[in-house]
């Protein structure tokens, strides 16, 4: 073999040896790129899961979809619901529902906390004016958010008038005693009147047509219908433009549908569930909940006021503030605060006139 042939053969071998190394380097680069892309994809998925319910252990895509369709769209909504409700909504066992709720509470940090931390949280609580200074003073500055205020009394005592006045007042800016938001009005007694809202809006300097547009009214024809409307209220509250929920009246439909002692237990259970929904809305969305209640007379009482609110102890224990309204002379009304966690009992005199609720 000549020297030239030997040199050509050596060069050929070197090229053959170099080729696999180049291919190996390209393969390594490809694998590194794939790994990077996979890592980025996983990170993106994690970010997407953090925004949804699948961040909770035990909730897969199918379960999350069922819960979202049932109205449980965030972790806090899961943390505050009852195990039975979650079980029914997601079609899972109650034991699994309890586990998921426990995880949700940990995520939301809803365990024990010191009273000073709670005091800081209460600084976000707002006050809604009644349009009467005396009435506001009785309530410690107005109706409190994150609470249920119940007003009971005979027909004509001003319960619905206060409800319509609040639906207008909530639209006022914060510096004027409002919450700069709209209202939801669940009407079970067919007492809501747009004409009255126009009078009240003009009195406090609001555009009547704009005031009407910011009040969403729904008529309830059965207790189940009323409960469903309270649950559907959450989608409006979630948008942030609603800060007042009114139920007028809370008990009328329950009273007409469940007659006699034999149905009392069922009625009270449903009423308790309805109130739990309203409490959850008040807490989650920092809104005012105002409910009216009917009364009954106890003719066997020989001393004292025979007027008594219906709803029993379930409603009595659930309402944060209880107001007893009664009529007086010349259009005057007397509001008596009979129950509150932090305010003393007392009375306030106000007037219901063409201008709405005003001071005496």
Secondary structure, DSSP 8 states (H G I E B T S, - for coil): --HHHHHHHHHHHHHHHHHHHHHHHHHHHHHHHHHHHHHHHHHHHHHHHHHSGGGSTT--HHHHHHHHHTT--SHHHHHTS-HHHHHHHHT--HHHHHHHHHHHHHHTT-S---HHHHHHHGGG--EE--S-HHHHHHTTSSEETTEEEEEEESTTSSHHHHHHHHHHHTTS-GGGT--SSEEEEEESSS---HHHHHHHHHHTT--HHHHHHTEEEEE--SHHHHHHHHHHHHHHHHTT-EEEEEEETSSHHHHHHS-SGGGHHHHHHHHHHHHHHHHHHHHHHT-EEEEEE-EEE-TT--SS--EEESSHHHHHHH-SEEEEEEE-STTEEEEEEEE-SSS--EEEEEEEETTEEEE-
